[in-house]
């Protein structure tokens, strides 16, 4: 469990956190950490408009382009994390385990994070027969999260934290690259981590492979390889499609 009583200033948090933005320029790659495949994307985050820390954020972006987004080894299994739910009750992330699980790290000020929300609502309904669950972890200020959910429908459970939320991201070996989504099988083993905005074809492919692992039709290692290859092909196809559409619009 991660606990702190110190409030991180808004400018400092905005300056620290680097998140992935947009589908243009997408690059899929595979990072193997203890057998866990992490699929990453270019990080080109804009500065937060209400933050005076834009120069520091720009420096963080420059550094992020030179170093892998995953700073630490991705754990084999779901780490021991406890965060507050929307009612302020400490909740163990493991309480959602024992089933196909997707954990989505996001923030209210992150545009690609916000774009994912309707998709996550849709997938949760569609994957009900698989007994799958989606949990959002908002690395953000409590007041901002509570205000945001009043106007934006979110049908899946949410946990939140400031420093605690950042510590949770670190526990997954991801540091500060948002959004990112973690796919976990019914034995609480991490299958893959997608860094950057999640797309429907990627989410469905990952959940299908979790089903295969749980059914015993694929080993975890084979499923990881399949996900990494498919995500890379999907990203390349997306880049090509966007390029063609841009070229067509100029005619």
Secondary structure as the mmCIF struct_conf table of DSSP 4:
data_model
#
loop_
_struct_conf.conf_type_id
_struct_conf.id
_struct_conf.beg_label_comp_id
_struct_conf.beg_label_asym_id
_struct_conf.beg_label_seq_id
_struct_conf.end_label_comp_id
_struct_conf.end_label_asym_id
_struct_conf.end_label_seq_id
HELX_LH_PP_P HELX_LH_PP_P1 UNK A 6 UNK A 9
HELX_RH_AL_P HELX_RH_AL_P1 UNK A 10 UNK A 16
STRN STRN1 UNK A 18 UNK A 19
BEND BEND1 UNK A 23 UNK A 23
TURN_TY1_P TURN_TY1_P1 UNK A 24 UNK A 25
STRN STRN2 UNK A 30 UNK A 33
TURN_TY1_P TURN_TY1_P2 UNK A 34 UNK A 35
STRN STRN3 UNK A 36 UNK A 39
HELX_LH_PP_P HELX_LH_PP_P2 UNK A 45 UNK A 48
TURN_TY1_P TURN_TY1_P3 UNK A 49 UNK A 50
TURN_TY1_P TURN_TY1_P4 UNK A 52 UNK A 53
HELX_RH_AL_P HELX_RH_AL_P2 UNK A 54 UNK A 66
BEND BEND2 UNK A 67 UNK A 67
BEND BEND3 UNK A 69 UNK A 69
BEND BEND4 UNK A 72 UNK A 72
HELX_LH_PP_P HELX_LH_PP_P3 UNK A 73 UNK A 75
BEND BEND5 UNK A 76 UNK A 76
STRN STRN4 UNK A 77 UNK A 77
STRN STRN5 UNK A 82 UNK A 85
TURN_TY1_P TURN_TY1_P5 UNK A 86 UNK A 87
BEND BEND6 UNK A 88 UNK A 88
STRN STRN6 UNK A 90 UNK A 92
HELX_RH_3T_P HELX_RH_3T_P1 UNK A 93 UNK A 96
BEND BEND7 UNK A 98 UNK A 99
STRN STRN7 UNK A 101 UNK A 106
TURN_TY1_P TURN_TY1_P6 UNK A 108 UNK A 109
HELX_RH_AL_P HELX_RH_AL_P3 UNK A 111 UNK A 126
TURN_TY1_P TURN_TY1_P7 UNK A 127 UNK A 127
HELX_RH_3T_P HELX_RH_3T_P2 UNK A 128 UNK A 130
TURN_TY1_P TURN_TY1_P8 UNK A 131 UNK A 131
STRN STRN8 UNK A 133 UNK A 139
BEND BEND8 UNK A 140 UNK A 140
HELX_RH_AL_P HELX_RH_AL_P4 UNK A 142 UNK A 151
BEND BEND9 UNK A 152 UNK A 152
BEND BEND10 UNK A 156 UNK A 156
STRN STRN9 UNK A 157 UNK A 161
BEND BEND11 UNK A 162 UNK A 162
HELX_RH_AL_P HELX_RH_AL_P5 UNK A 163 UNK A 171
TURN_TY1_P TURN_TY1_P9 UNK A 172 UNK A 173
BEND BEND12 UNK A 176 UNK A 176
STRN STRN10 UNK A 177 UNK A 178
BEND BEND13 UNK A 179 UNK A 179
STRN STRN11 UNK A 180 UNK A 184
TURN_TY1_P TURN_TY1_P10 UNK A 186 UNK A 187
BEND BEND14 UNK A 188 UNK A 188
STRN STRN12 UNK A 189 UNK A 189
STRN STRN13 UNK A 190 UNK A 195
BEND BEND15 UNK A 196 UNK A 196
HELX_RH_AL_P HELX_RH_AL_P6 UNK A 200 UNK A 215
TURN_TY1_P TURN_TY1_P11 UNK A 216 UNK A 216
BEND BEND16 UNK A 217 UNK A 218
HELX_RH_AL_P HELX_RH_AL_P7 UNK A 220 UNK A 249
TURN_TY1_P TURN_TY1_P12 UNK A 250 UNK A 250
#
